[in-house]
Amino acid sequence: MDNEKLQNVETPEPQKTPTINREFILTNIIAILSGVSIVSLLMPFITIDVWVEFMGFGDGSIETISGFDVVPEGLWGILLLVLPAVIIAMNYIKQLAPYKKYITLGAPIICLLNLFVFLPGMVVSAEGGGASMDIQTSYAIGGWIMIICMGIVAALGIIQFFGLKTNIALLDEVASKSKKFE
């Protein structure tokens, strides 16, 4: 009777591994990287290290700020959110088609300038009256992810804008297959 039960049991079909559509990724790599840069705003974006000392006694603090905490702090923060969103939107809004090559070239460069001009690795020190204070800022993981993504988007934008050919086959394939300028 045990043999009959074993014979009637259905064996499950093997799981199919999901396939990655290479063509889709190559066509939409700029939008994908822009989406990743928006997601990087959810991660720790900036680290601020403060050390205060008074008459030989000191204390310090390290604070990490997410990218969405940076966004409302001014125009440059808003641009870190808006420009990658515009890069994504340009693929789906037909009215942006005449400006596509300028957006692909300019938006990531503006993001990178914002990251490097308005938030460099700032170091501030002050002393006086037996007291001293040191402040340092640096990028956390979200900041580095945005720098890498926007750097790649800027490089692809330059390659597409000027119609350059590279010695790297993958870059040439991305440049030829990604959504064309109209």
C-alpha positions in Angstrom: 0.0 0.0 0.0 2.9 2.4 0.7 4.2 1.8 -2.8 0.8 2.8 -4.3 0.9 6.1 -2.3 4.4 6.9 -3.5 3.5 6.2 -7.1 0.4 8.5 -7.0 2.4 11.5 -5.6 3.1 14.1 -8.2 6.6 15.4 -8.4 6.8 19.2 -8.6 8.1 20.7 -11.7 11.6 22.2 -11.4 11.6 25.9 -10.8 12.5 28.0 -13.9 15.1 30.6 -13.2 14.0 34.0 -14.3 15.8 35.2 -17.4 17.2 38.7 -17.7 16.1 40.4 -20.9 19.5 41.8 -22.1 17.8 43.8 -24.9 15.5 45.6 -22.4 18.4 46.5 -20.1 20.6 47.8 -22.9 17.7 49.8 -24.3 16.8 51.4 -21.0 20.1 51.4 -19.1 20.1 55.2 -18.7 16.6 55.2 -17.1 17.5 52.2 -14.9 20.6 54.0 -13.6 18.6 57.1 -13.0 16.0 55.1 -11.0 18.8 53.6 -9.0 20.1 57.1 -8.2 16.7 58.1 -6.9 16.5 55.0 -4.7 20.0 55.9 -3.4 18.4 59.0 -1.8 16.6 56.5 0.6 20.0 55.3 1.8 22.5 57.0 4.2 23.7 59.8 1.9 26.0 62.1 4.0 27.9 61.5 7.2 28.7 64.4 9.4 31.4 63.9 12.1 31.6 66.6 14.8 34.2 66.8 17.6 34.0 69.4 20.4 36.7 69.9 23.0 36.7 72.3 26.0 39.6 72.6 28.4 40.8 69.1 27.7 37.4 67.4 27.8 35.9 66.4 24.5 33.0 64.6 23.0 32.0 63.8 19.4 29.1 62.7 17.4 28.6 61.1 14.0 25.3 61.7 12.2 24.2 60.1 9.0 21.6 61.9 6.8 19.6 60.2 4.1 19.3 61.8 0.7 15.6 62.7 1.2 16.7 64.7 4.2 19.0 66.7 1.9 16.3 67.3 -0.8 14.3 70.0 1.0 17.4 71.9 2.1 17.6 74.0 -1.1 17.7 74.0 -4.9 20.7 71.7 -5.2 19.0 69.1 -3.1 15.8 69.3 -5.1 17.8 68.9 -8.3 19.2 65.6 -7.0 15.7 64.2 -7.1 14.2 66.1 -10.0 16.9 65.6 -12.6 17.1 61.8 -12.5 13.2 61.8 -12.7 13.4 64.0 -15.8 15.9 61.5 -17.3 13.4 58.7 -16.7 10.5 60.8 -18.0 12.2 61.8 -21.2 11.8 58.2 -22.5 8.0 58.3 -22.0 7.0 61.9 -22.7 6.9 62.6 -26.4 7.1 66.4 -25.9 10.6 66.0 -24.5 11.9 64.1 -27.6 13.5 67.2 -29.2 15.4 67.9 -25.9 16.4 64.3 -25.2 20.1 64.5 -26.2 20.5 67.7 -24.1 18.8 66.2 -21.1 20.9 63.0 -21.3 24.0 65.0 -21.5 23.2 67.9 -19.1 21.1 66.4 -16.3 23.7 63.9 -15.0 26.5 66.5 -15.3 24.4 69.0 -13.2 23.8 66.3 -10.6 27.5 65.5 -10.4 28.4 69.2 -10.1 25.8 69.5 -7.3 27.4 66.6 -5.5 31.0 67.9 -5.9 30.5 71.6 -5.6 27.9 71.9 -2.8 29.0 69.0 -0.7 32.7 68.3 -1.0 34.5 66.5 1.8 34.1 69.6 4.0 36.5 70.0 7.0 36.0 72.9 9.4 38.0 73.6 12.5 37.7 76.4 15.0 39.6 77.2 18.2 39.5 79.9 20.8 39.2 80.4 24.6 40.3 76.8 25.4 37.7 75.3 23.2 37.9 73.7 19.8 35.6 72.2 17.3 36.1 70.0 14.2 33.4 69.2 11.6 33.9 66.8 8.7 31.4 65.7 6.0 31.7 62.8 3.7 29.6 60.7 1.4 27.8 57.6 2.7 26.8 54.6 0.6 23.8 56.5 -1.0 26.0 59.4 -2.1 28.6 57.1 -3.7 25.8 55.1 -5.5 24.5 58.3 -6.9 27.9 59.5 -8.0 28.6 56.2 -9.8 25.2 56.0 -11.5 25.2 59.7 -12.6 28.9 59.2 -13.8 27.9 56.3 -16.0 24.8 58.1 -17.3 27.0 61.2 -18.1 29.5 59.0 -19.9 26.8 57.3 -21.9 25.3 60.7 -22.6 28.6 62.0 -23.9 29.1 58.9 -26.1 25.6 59.2 -27.6 25.6 63.0 -27.9 28.9 63.1 -29.9 28.4 59.7 -31.6 31.7 58.4 -30.2 33.1 54.9 -30.7 35.0 53.2 -27.8 37.3 50.2 -27.5 34.8 48.7 -25.1 32.2 46.5 -27.0 29.6 46.7 -24.2 29.7 50.5 -24.2 29.3 50.6 -28.0 26.4 48.1 -27.8 24.7 50.2 -25.1 25.2 53.4 -27.1 23.7 51.8 -30.3 20.8 50.1 -28.6 19.6 52.6 -26.0 16.7 54.8 -26.9 17.8 57.0 -29.8 17.6 60.7 -29.9 14.8 61.9 -32.2 
